[in-house]
Amino acid sequence: MRIAFMSGGKDSYYAVYKFGYVDLSIMLIYDFPRPNPHALNLSKSVETILNCGIPVLITKLSRGREFEETVGLLKKFYPEVIVAGDVCVEEHLKYMERIAREVNAKLVEPLWGADPLELLHKEVEEGLKPLIIGAVEELSNYLGKVLTPENVEEFIQHSKIANLNPLGEYGEYHTLVLRGPLSKVETSFTVVGVENFTKYNILRIM
């Protein structure tokens, strides 16, 4: 079985697109002090993945037992391949490698080592429509906007001026892919509000 870790965001979506077909996606909900934008917009995050024809399994992890519970879940499915969308955070890669070893699966990271700026350009140029659903204060004016080939360079320059990673690898912002090459239909949405969590803004949609 080929299993992908997906959130509905641009990098995990693009990683699966680059890899090819997967049998199942798993969305992990972590118990962090600041809510994850994908968890707060869970129904739309799930809809985005289902619109790609990929089944979704959601599980909430206990704080302090994330690794053990993730491994335990994966072992139930006997995965041969695990697909993830890490790009440049070594700590994330090593964590995924540990998980893959524990379940005797091959880890595939299609985006690993890519130039973040080139990758962001490729994602939007190849048809992804990422809606920004969470952002630090410095990027709050982009909240609720879709990254496109026309505005992505402006977004990159704004991020660089603010000394932020333009790809959002360190949580500077989160996205929800409304449509892309895997999508059978576009995910529609309505904005219902914005919530602030210690200088991080999250768009609430339905």
C-alpha positions as a printed NumPy array, in Angstrom:
array([[  0.   ,   0.   ,   0.   ],
       [  1.156,   3.516,  -0.84 ],
       [  0.277,   6.024,   1.869],
       [  0.749,   9.799,   1.726],
       [  0.767,  12.289,   4.565],
       [ -1.509,  15.047,   3.289],
       [ -2.985,  18.152,   4.867],
       [ -4.657,  19.751,   1.879],
       [ -1.759,  22.208,   1.633],
       [  0.335,  22.927,  -1.439],
       [  3.509,  20.955,  -0.675],
       [  1.885,  17.68 ,   0.379],
       [ -0.475,  17.978,  -2.604],
       [  2.371,  18.65 ,  -5.028],
       [  4.45 ,  15.805,  -3.569],
       [  1.665,  13.321,  -4.311],
       [  1.224,  14.794,  -7.783],
       [  4.928,  14.321,  -8.504],
       [  4.955,  10.801,  -7.047],
       [  1.827,   9.512,  -8.741],
       [ -0.978,   7.322,  -7.425],
       [ -1.431,   6.659,  -3.696],
       [ -3.965,   4.342,  -2.051],
       [ -4.61 ,   6.36 ,   1.088],
       [ -3.851,   9.722,   2.652],
       [ -3.428,  10.254,   6.361],
       [ -4.057,  13.58 ,   8.043],
       [ -2.484,  13.874,  11.481],
       [ -3.93 ,  16.343,  13.987],
       [ -1.328,  17.442,  16.531],
       [ -2.083,  18.875,  19.965],
       [ -0.162,  22.133,  19.605],
       [ -0.752,  25.312,  21.66 ],
       [ -1.617,  27.17 ,  18.454],
       [ -4.307,  25.506,  16.332],
       [ -3.318,  24.32 ,  12.866],
       [ -5.242,  26.097,  10.072],
       [ -5.977,  22.747,   8.424],
       [ -7.444,  21.381,  11.653],
       [ -9.59 ,  24.482,  12.189],
       [-10.833,  24.089,   8.62 ],
       [-10.943,  20.312,   8.744],
       [-13.978,  19.758,   6.546],
       [-12.479,  21.794,   3.696],
       [ -9.045,  20.195,   4.121],
       [-10.649,  16.768,   3.801],
       [-12.77 ,  17.908,   0.858],
       [ -9.682,  19.068,  -1.009],
       [ -8.11 ,  15.607,  -0.735],
       [-11.325,  13.734,  -1.51 ],
       [-11.711,  15.878,  -4.622],
       [ -8.502,  14.208,  -5.819],
       [-10.11 ,  10.785,  -5.48 ],
       [ -7.871,   9.875,  -2.523],
       [ -9.415,   8.327,   0.622],
       [ -8.591,  10.199,   3.832],
       [ -7.964,   8.877,   7.32 ],
       [ -7.864,  11.468,  10.116],
       [ -6.328,  10.803,  13.5  ],
       [ -5.711,  13.054,  16.496],
       [ -2.39 ,  12.433,  18.214],
       [ -1.729,  12.654,  21.941],
       [  0.879,  15.172,  23.027],
       [  4.137,  13.383,  23.816],
       [  3.077,  10.199,  22.002],
       [  2.979,  11.478,  18.422],
       [  5.687,   9.158,  17.106],
       [  4.382,   5.988,  18.755],
       [  0.794,   6.627,  17.705],
       [  1.764,   7.443,  14.111],
       [  3.8  ,   4.245,  13.839],
       [  1.007,   2.214,  15.415],
       [ -1.508,   3.585,  12.941],
       [  0.699,   2.91 ,   9.917],
       [  1.437,  -0.659,  10.989],
       [ -2.251,  -1.474,  10.613],
       [ -1.96 ,  -0.851,   6.857],
       [  1.402,  -2.518,   6.107],
       [  2.587,   0.322,   3.857],
       [  5.233,  -0.363,   1.245],
       [  5.725,   3.318,   0.443],
       [  5.203,   6.496,   2.472],
       [  5.026,   9.811,   0.577],
       [  5.638,  13.169,   2.27 ],
       [  6.165,  16.754,   1.162],
       [  9.198,  17.952,   3.121],
       [ 11.536,  20.317,   1.304],
       [ 14.393,  21.628,   3.421],
       [ 13.827,  21.11 ,   7.153],
       [ 16.312,  18.404,   8.139],
       [ 14.535,  17.686,  11.425],
       [ 11.312,  16.857,   9.575],
       [ 13.115,  14.561,   7.154],
       [ 14.867,  12.635,   9.937],
       [ 11.537,  12.222,  11.754],
       [  9.919,  10.789,   8.635],
       [ 12.892,   8.485,   8.083],
       [ 12.462,   7.119,  11.625],
       [  8.781,   6.459,  11.005],
       [  9.485,   4.685,   7.718],
       [ 12.137,   2.47 ,   9.338],
       [  9.762,   1.493,  12.128],
       [  7.122,   0.265,   9.673],
       [  9.581,  -1.183,   7.118],
       [  8.404,   1.155,   4.375],
       [ 10.248,   3.119,   1.722],
       [ 10.103,   6.862,   2.307],
       [  9.634,   8.987,  -0.811],
       [ 10.153,  12.738,  -0.509],
       [  9.667,  14.073,  -4.081],
       [ 10.318,  17.703,  -3.096],
       [ 13.326,  17.217,  -0.853],
       [ 16.289,  19.438,  -1.744],
       [ 14.352,  21.57 ,  -4.219],
       [ 15.065,  25.285,  -4.338],
       [ 12.158,  26.811,  -2.357],
       [ 11.669,  29.752,  -4.719],
       [ 11.726,  27.6  ,  -7.842],
       [  9.398,  25.108,  -6.202],
       [  6.798,  27.726,  -5.323],
       [  6.884,  29.03 ,  -8.889],
       [  6.48 ,  25.487, -10.266],
       [  3.556,  24.718,  -7.996],
       [  1.458,  27.626,  -9.221],
       [  2.655,  27.376, -12.819],
       [  1.643,  23.712, -12.952],
       [ -1.907,  24.468, -11.939],
       [ -2.121,  24.552,  -8.151],
       [ -4.461,  27.195,  -6.703],
       [ -3.255,  27.569,  -3.086],
       [ -5.503,  29.671,  -0.863],
       [ -3.627,  31.146,   2.102],
       [ -5.604,  30.109,   5.192],
       [ -3.074,  30.943,   7.906],
       [ -0.267,  33.493,   8.151],
       [  2.005,  35.333,  10.537],
       [  1.313,  39.034,  11.022],
       [  3.895,  40.037,   8.409],
       [  1.929,  38.156,   5.743],
       [ -1.562,  38.933,   7.019],
       [ -2.425,  41.037,   3.958],
       [ -2.232,  37.822,   1.898],
       [ -4.689,  35.944,   4.103],
       [ -7.6  ,  34.785,   1.958],
       [ -5.705,  35.312,  -1.291],
       [ -4.838,  32.655,  -3.866],
       [ -1.239,  32.419,  -5.059],
       [ -1.073,  32.615,  -8.852],
       [  1.612,  32.877, -11.53 ],
       [  0.783,  36.594, -11.632],
       [  1.283,  37.384,  -7.935],
       [  3.702,  34.72 ,  -6.714],
       [  6.854,  36.769,  -7.335],
       [  5.387,  39.715,  -5.431],
       [  4.597,  37.341,  -2.559],
       [  8.146,  35.958,  -2.621],
       [  9.679,  39.425,  -2.488],
       [  7.365,  40.458,   0.348],
       [  8.379,  37.337,   2.29 ],
       [ 12.08 ,  37.944,   1.72 ],
       [ 11.824,  41.556,   2.89 ],
       [ 10.141,  40.282,   6.069],
       [ 12.944,  37.705,   6.441],
       [ 10.504,  34.814,   6.072],
       [ 10.768,  31.547,   4.155],
       [  8.662,  32.141,   0.998],
       [  7.651,  28.481,   0.891],
       [  6.385,  28.549,   4.479],
       [  8.564,  25.617,   5.551],
       [  8.763,  26.911,   9.115],
       [  5.037,  27.555,   9.49 ],
       [  5.086,  31.154,   8.29 ],
       [  1.864,  30.445,   6.414],
       [ -0.412,  27.566,   5.452],
       [ -2.427,  26.966,   2.314],
       [ -5.381,  24.969,   1.075],
       [ -5.238,  23.806,  -2.545],
       [ -8.561,  24.692,  -4.127],
       [ -7.686,  23.034,  -7.404],
       [ -4.732,  21.354,  -9.072],
       [ -3.786,  18.671, -11.575],
       [ -5.031,  15.903,  -9.244],
       [ -8.382,  17.576,  -8.55 ],
       [-11.525,  16.332, -10.237],
       [-13.488,  19.394,  -9.096],
       [-12.554,  22.669,  -7.435],
       [-13.067,  23.128,  -3.705],
       [-15.457,  26.024,  -3.152],
       [-15.497,  28.038,   0.052],
       [-17.062,  30.904,   1.934],
       [-15.115,  33.013,   4.43 ],
       [-16.815,  33.123,   7.824],
       [-14.177,  34.985,   9.806],
       [-10.575,  35.423,  10.931],
       [ -9.133,  34.286,  14.246],
       [ -5.913,  35.543,  15.811],
       [ -3.597,  33.322,  17.834],
       [ -0.538,  35.161,  19.196],
       [  0.374,  37.09 ,  16.046],
       [ -0.813,  34.317,  13.737],
       [ -4.035,  34.793,  11.801],
       [ -6.24 ,  31.933,  10.63 ],
       [ -8.99 ,  32.215,   8.041],
       [-12.163,  30.331,   8.929],
       [-13.959,  28.975,   5.896],
       [-16.901,  26.723,   5.176]])
